[in-house]
Amino acid sequence: MWKKLHYMDYVLFIPYLILSGIGVVMVYSSSSYVAAQNGSTPTGYLVKQLIWVVLGLVITLVCMNLKIDYFKQTKLLGMLGFAMLFVLVLLRLVGQSINGAAGWIILGPVSIQPAEFCKFYLIIYLASIISQREAHFGVARIRELGAQFVMLFAMILLIFVQPDLGGATINLAIAAVILFASGISYFVGVGVFAGAVAAFEWILVPLVSRMPQSAFANSYQLRRFLGFLNPFKTASGAGTQLVNSYYAISNGCLTGVGIGNSLQKRGYLPEPNTDFIMSITAEELGLIGILIVMGLLLVIVMRTIYIGVRATNTFNALVCYGVAAYMTIQAFINVGGIVGLIPITGVTFPFMSYGGSSMMVLTLSLGLVLNISALEKMARLNTVRQAG
């Protein structure tokens, strides 16, 4: 089972380890004050993040060494999809609310965000159904593809109404990238999209409208959007998060104020260890630190795309493109939010921010890409041996 470890892609694996290590340090630095204020020990978040990182490493190695066919079982993926839809509907009705989004399952000290796992599911499900039908991407397959895509778009809609605009945007972007990369015809793509929109109009929208607490009237999300429009005009209210993020970034200058010396983490910035961890990183490590972090993620993303380009089958290629899109869009939404380029949506930065659900999904995705990389290396070596 573990023979694929001999074909480890270290260009992908080492940046992941370094980025996770920097993340642990920054989670500790950014959360110590918050933990103390909440009556916990300063190392409370550090210990939890270390557990998530170690567990994520195990998941990465296990996922890398699984048979790739486990991720291609369409019937099993279909049943899993309906189960996830059921959970998302249930969460909308009875889920625990954190920061205005009723999308959490709280089990004692552990909070699970099922919407995070939809990202990984979306990647493997789309890659699976497209790779199995790539020879039939014609008009005759519009209805069949449309029926399967409706379930995925329903999942995205249910994430949106939690409300989780950031999560819905990431999932939608993943789907768009995979569809574009698959070579699906424009006509079929429009047909699938039109079918999904029709389903929303006739079935899902009336259902959602009867749910309690309309997502569009949620005050927490509305405050963040108003703060984005004119942060300094509302600096004492809706714009306080973005203004203090600006202060943190400007304080860091080139080399930062030093690890542990951030001022903005001391009650000025909410969620300094999750949504705004890059603001604290900019303050403590400066522009140089931010460039290192972004550079490490860029290496991971570019290597993932490179593996996809060299892949010998459609499933492997689409998985790589989907994972690259997932990490890129998530990083863009997080950084774009803290610098005021787009509204803040509560999206975390890959491998850096505190959180178990996000780390599990990221390491699952990375493990699958490492699996594909190992398989491609083994196939190329076999080809060389046979040619020799």
VENQUI-V622746 format. One record per helix or strand of 3 or more residues. SS is the DSSP state (A for helix, B for strand). FROM is the first residue (numbers start at 0). TO is the last residue. If there is no record, write none. Layout:
SS | FROM | TO
SS | FROM | TO
This chain:
A | 1 | 6
A | 9 | 36
A | 43 | 64
A | 67 | 70
A | 73 | 93
B | 95 | 97
B | 100 | 106
B | 109 | 111
A | 113 | 135
A | 138 | 159
A | 164 | 181
A | 185 | 208
A | 214 | 216
A | 218 | 228
A | 239 | 251
A | 276 | 309
A | 313 | 337
A | 355 | 386
